[in-house]
Amino acid sequence: MIEIYLLEQLEAFARCGTLSGAADELHLSQPALTRSMKKLEELIGVPLFERQKNKLVLNENGKLTAEYARRVLEQDREIIGRVRAFDRQNHTISIGGCAPVPLGQLVPQVTALYEDMTVSQEVHPDAPLLDGLQDGTFQLVILHEEPADKALYWVPYGEEKLYIVLPKDHPLADREGIWLKELESMNILLFSQIGFWYELCVDKIPNPHFLLQNDFEAFGELIKASNLPVFTSSYYLRDPNIPNDGNRVVIPILDQEADVRYYLACRFDDKKRFGTLFKRIS
């Protein structure tokens, strides 16, 4: 029986090309790695290396063994990943969302309904969320495009519209609506963790100048202390972080992509498991 650590060391040697490079990567001494390669050779029972002066080179047997080692290691990682995912599914409900607002609304509902489960949440674009449903990373996802995969079960899960908050003396402040392209080169205060909304703004605004904030509390304080333009949405029109002092106006964004409908989806195999949740939402 060949121990996994020997295959890991052979794969590293084949990839690095030298004992010194593999030893550095594996945090081993060269003599220790040399002994491991000799042990592997003895276990297999055929020569795997050409021994040159101060150099060890894989022969054809060694190259074939290294390829098999790579495959075994991939399978080993896959086994570990799948078993961990299975365990996570039995003890954790992992939820992925394309935007923080619907995710923030869903998580408390799931936590209340499934009290014996740990609930985790992550924000990602739609494509990784769909991949995550397929490989078991997520059990529930919130998307902003209607799923086309017939292997998924989904229901509508609310809507959200994007707005821009401008100072009352801003040149665009008297508009009834604004296109994102009209915000070209404008300094805009922006919270970084807004999911797909960030990509939308980057794609639609020429030469965007975002003043990104990673801390939500600091973001709120900056809104209050400055007069910078800032995005908001239909969920946040009464946000206390946006001063209601008559010096700002809230204007809807006209781009079609700024009006979003969300969808809550799971694999059809999990439809029964989350039946109570979907019934409550419907």
C-alpha positions as CSV (number, residue, x, y, z in Angstrom):
1,M,0.0,0.0,0.0
2,I,1.4,3.4,-1.0
3,E,0.9,6.1,1.5
4,I,-0.6,9.3,0.3
5,Y,2.3,11.5,1.4
6,L,4.6,9.6,-0.9
7,L,2.3,10.4,-3.9
8,E,2.1,14.0,-2.8
9,Q,5.9,14.3,-2.8
10,L,6.3,12.6,-6.1
11,E,3.7,14.8,-7.7
12,A,5.4,17.9,-6.3
13,F,8.8,16.7,-7.6
14,A,7.3,16.0,-11.1
15,R,5.8,19.5,-11.1
16,C,8.7,21.4,-9.8
17,G,11.3,19.5,-11.8
18,T,14.0,19.5,-9.1
19,L,14.5,18.1,-5.6
20,S,15.3,21.5,-4.2
21,G,12.1,23.1,-5.6
22,A,9.9,20.3,-4.4
23,A,11.6,20.3,-1.0
24,D,11.0,24.0,-0.6
25,E,7.3,23.7,-1.6
26,L,6.8,20.8,0.8
27,H,8.9,22.3,3.6
28,L,11.1,19.3,3.7
29,S,14.9,18.9,3.6
30,Q,16.3,17.4,0.3
31,P,17.7,14.3,2.1
32,A,14.2,13.6,3.5
33,L,12.6,14.0,0.1
34,T,15.3,11.8,-1.5
35,R,14.6,9.0,1.1
36,S,10.9,9.2,0.3
37,M,11.5,8.8,-3.4
38,K,13.7,5.8,-2.7
39,K,11.0,4.3,-0.5
40,L,8.4,4.8,-3.2
41,E,10.7,3.2,-5.8
42,E,11.1,0.2,-3.5
43,L,7.4,-0.1,-2.9
44,I,6.6,-0.1,-6.6
45,G,9.5,-2.4,-7.4
46,V,10.7,-0.8,-10.6
47,P,13.2,2.1,-11.2
48,L,11.5,5.5,-11.3
49,F,14.5,7.7,-11.6
50,E,17.7,8.3,-13.5
51,R,20.3,9.2,-11.0
52,Q,22.8,11.7,-12.4
53,K,25.5,13.6,-10.6
54,N,23.8,15.8,-8.0
55,K,20.5,15.3,-9.9
56,L,17.5,13.1,-9.8
57,V,15.4,12.8,-13.0
58,L,12.2,10.9,-13.6
59,N,12.4,8.1,-16.2
60,E,9.5,6.9,-18.2
61,N,8.3,4.7,-15.3
62,G,8.5,7.7,-13.0
63,K,6.6,10.0,-15.3
64,L,3.8,7.4,-15.6
65,T,3.7,7.0,-11.8
66,A,3.6,10.7,-11.3
67,E,0.6,11.0,-13.6
68,Y,-1.2,8.3,-11.7
69,A,-0.2,10.0,-8.4
70,R,-1.8,13.3,-9.7
71,R,-5.0,11.4,-10.5
72,V,-5.1,9.7,-7.1
73,L,-4.6,13.0,-5.3
74,E,-7.4,14.6,-7.3
75,Q,-9.7,11.8,-6.3
76,D,-8.5,12.0,-2.7
77,R,-9.4,15.8,-2.7
78,E,-12.8,15.0,-4.3
79,I,-13.6,12.4,-1.7
80,I,-12.8,14.8,1.1
81,G,-14.7,17.6,-0.5
82,R,-17.8,15.5,-1.2
83,V,-17.9,14.0,2.3
84,R,-17.5,17.4,3.9
85,A,-20.3,18.8,1.7
86,F,-22.5,15.9,2.6
87,D,-21.9,16.5,6.3
88,R,-22.5,20.3,5.8
89,Q,-25.8,19.6,4.1
90,N,-26.9,17.5,7.1
91,H,-26.0,20.1,9.7
92,T,-25.9,23.4,7.8
93,I,-28.1,25.2,5.4
94,S,-25.8,27.2,3.2
95,I,-27.5,30.1,1.4
96,G,-26.0,32.1,-1.4
97,G,-27.4,35.4,-2.6
98,C,-26.7,37.8,-5.5
99,A,-27.4,40.8,-3.3
100,P,-27.4,41.6,0.4
101,V,-30.9,42.9,0.8
102,P,-32.9,39.7,-0.1
103,L,-30.2,37.6,1.6
104,G,-30.7,39.6,4.8
105,Q,-34.4,39.0,4.6
106,L,-34.2,35.3,3.9
107,V,-31.7,34.2,6.6
108,P,-33.9,35.1,9.6
109,Q,-36.8,33.2,8.1
110,V,-34.7,30.1,7.5
111,T,-33.1,30.3,11.0
112,A,-36.6,30.5,12.6
113,L,-38.0,27.6,10.6
114,Y,-35.0,25.3,10.9
115,E,-33.9,25.9,14.5
116,D,-31.7,22.7,14.7
117,M,-29.6,23.8,11.7
118,T,-26.7,26.2,11.4
119,V,-27.4,28.8,8.7
120,S,-24.5,30.3,6.7
121,Q,-24.7,32.9,4.0
122,E,-22.5,34.2,1.1
123,V,-22.8,36.8,-1.6
124,H,-21.8,35.8,-5.1
125,P,-22.9,36.5,-8.8
126,D,-25.6,34.3,-10.2
127,A,-23.2,31.9,-12.1
128,P,-21.3,30.7,-9.1
129,L,-24.5,30.4,-7.1
130,L,-25.9,28.0,-9.8
131,D,-22.7,26.0,-9.8
132,G,-22.9,25.9,-6.0
133,L,-26.4,24.4,-6.1
134,Q,-25.2,21.7,-8.4
135,D,-22.1,20.7,-6.4
136,G,-23.8,21.0,-3.0
137,T,-22.0,24.2,-1.8
138,F,-25.4,25.9,-1.4
139,Q,-28.8,24.5,-0.6
140,L,-30.7,27.7,-1.3
141,V,-29.8,30.6,-3.6
142,I,-31.2,34.0,-4.5
143,L,-30.8,35.0,-8.1
144,H,-31.6,38.1,-10.1
145,E,-32.3,36.2,-13.3
146,E,-35.0,33.6,-13.7
147,P,-33.4,30.1,-13.6
148,A,-33.6,28.2,-16.9
149,D,-32.4,24.9,-15.4
150,K,-35.3,22.5,-15.2
151,A,-33.5,20.6,-12.4
152,L,-34.2,23.6,-10.1
153,Y,-37.3,24.6,-8.2
154,W,-37.8,28.3,-7.7
155,V,-40.3,31.0,-6.7
156,P,-40.3,34.8,-7.1
157,Y,-38.7,36.5,-4.1
158,G,-39.3,40.2,-4.2
159,E,-38.1,43.1,-6.2
160,E,-35.6,45.9,-5.8
161,K,-35.1,49.2,-7.7
162,L,-31.9,51.3,-7.8
163,Y,-31.9,55.0,-7.0
164,I,-29.2,57.7,-6.7
165,V,-29.2,60.3,-3.9
166,L,-27.8,63.7,-5.0
167,P,-27.3,67.0,-3.3
168,K,-30.1,69.4,-4.1
169,D,-27.7,71.8,-5.9
170,H,-26.3,69.0,-8.1
171,P,-26.6,69.6,-11.9
172,L,-28.8,66.5,-12.3
173,A,-30.9,67.1,-9.2
174,D,-33.9,68.4,-11.1
175,R,-34.2,65.2,-13.2
176,E,-37.1,62.8,-12.8
177,G,-34.9,59.9,-13.7
178,I,-31.2,59.3,-14.5
179,W,-29.4,56.8,-16.7
180,L,-26.3,55.2,-15.2
181,K,-24.2,56.4,-18.1
182,E,-24.9,60.0,-17.1
183,L,-23.0,59.4,-13.9
184,E,-19.7,59.3,-15.9
185,S,-16.6,60.3,-13.9
186,M,-18.8,61.3,-10.9
187,N,-17.4,60.7,-7.4
188,I,-19.9,58.3,-5.7
189,L,-19.7,57.0,-2.2
190,L,-20.3,53.2,-2.5
191,F,-20.4,50.3,0.0
192,S,-18.4,47.5,-1.5
193,Q,-20.5,44.5,-0.4
194,I,-23.5,45.0,-2.6
195,G,-23.3,41.9,-4.8
196,F,-24.2,42.1,-8.4
197,W,-25.1,45.8,-8.1
198,Y,-21.4,46.6,-8.1
199,E,-20.8,44.8,-11.4
200,L,-23.8,46.6,-12.9
201,C,-22.6,50.0,-11.9
202,V,-19.1,49.3,-13.2
203,D,-20.4,48.0,-16.5
204,K,-22.9,50.8,-17.0
205,I,-21.0,53.9,-15.8
206,P,-18.2,55.1,-18.0
207,N,-15.0,55.9,-16.1
208,P,-16.6,55.3,-12.6
209,H,-15.1,57.0,-9.6
210,F,-16.3,55.0,-6.6
211,L,-15.2,55.9,-3.1
212,L,-15.5,52.3,-1.8
213,Q,-16.1,51.6,1.9
214,N,-15.9,48.1,3.4
215,D,-17.2,48.9,6.8
216,F,-21.0,49.5,6.9
217,E,-21.0,51.6,10.0
218,A,-18.2,53.8,8.6
219,F,-20.1,54.0,5.3
220,G,-23.2,55.3,7.2
221,E,-21.2,57.9,9.0
222,L,-19.6,59.1,5.8
223,I,-23.1,59.5,4.2
224,K,-24.2,61.7,7.1
225,A,-21.0,63.7,7.3
226,S,-20.6,64.4,3.5
227,N,-22.7,65.6,0.6
228,L,-21.4,63.0,-1.8
229,P,-23.8,61.2,-4.2
230,V,-24.7,57.7,-3.0
231,F,-26.8,54.8,-4.3
232,T,-29.8,53.6,-2.5
233,S,-32.7,51.2,-3.4
234,S,-36.4,50.8,-2.8
235,Y,-35.6,48.8,0.4
236,Y,-33.6,51.7,1.8
237,L,-35.7,54.8,0.9
238,R,-36.3,55.4,4.6
239,D,-32.7,54.5,5.6
240,P,-31.8,56.6,8.6
241,N,-28.2,56.8,7.3
242,I,-29.4,59.1,4.6
243,P,-30.2,62.5,6.1
244,N,-33.7,63.8,5.5
245,D,-32.7,67.4,5.8
246,G,-34.2,68.7,2.6
247,N,-30.7,69.1,1.0
248,R,-30.8,65.9,-1.0
249,V,-33.0,64.4,-3.6
250,V,-33.7,60.7,-4.4
251,I,-33.9,60.0,-8.2
252,P,-34.7,56.6,-9.8
253,I,-32.2,55.0,-12.2
254,L,-33.8,54.5,-15.6
255,D,-31.8,51.6,-16.9
256,Q,-33.8,48.4,-17.3
257,E,-31.3,46.5,-15.2
258,A,-31.9,48.8,-12.3
259,D,-35.3,47.2,-11.8
260,V,-34.7,43.7,-10.4
261,R,-36.9,40.7,-9.6
262,Y,-35.3,38.1,-7.3
263,Y,-35.8,34.3,-7.4
264,L,-35.3,31.9,-4.6
265,A,-34.1,28.5,-5.9
266,C,-33.1,25.0,-4.8
267,R,-32.5,21.7,-6.4
268,F,-35.7,19.8,-7.1
269,D,-34.4,17.1,-4.8
270,D,-34.6,19.6,-1.9
271,K,-38.1,21.0,-2.8
272,K,-39.7,18.8,-0.1
273,R,-37.0,19.6,2.5
274,F,-37.8,23.4,2.1
275,G,-41.5,23.0,1.4
276,T,-42.5,25.0,4.6
277,L,-40.2,27.8,3.6
278,F,-41.5,28.0,0.0
279,K,-45.1,27.8,1.2
280,R,-44.5,30.7,3.6
281,I,-42.9,32.8,0.9
282,S,-45.6,32.1,-1.6
